[in-house]
C-alpha cells in the first residue's frame, strides 16, 4: 500500500509541476502577445487602448498555446 501512495504522490507532483510550467510560460507569453505580437493578428489590439489590453491579458496567459499556434499560422489561417 505504501508503494501505491508513493506512486500517486509522484503522479500528483508531476501534474502540479506541469501546471506550474504551463502557468509560467503563459505569464511570460501574455504580456509579449498583448503588447507587441497580438496587433499582427487582431485589429482591435492595433487601435485598442490599455483597457482592452488589460482585459485580454488573463485570456492570453491561459490560452497561450492556441495564440502561439495562430501566430505561426499567420493571419489568414
Buried (B, 14 or more C-beta within 10 A) or exposed (E): EEEEEEEEEEEEEEEEEEEEEBEEBBEEBBEEBBEEBBBEBBEEBEEBEEEBBEEBBEBBBBBBEEBBEBBEEEEEE
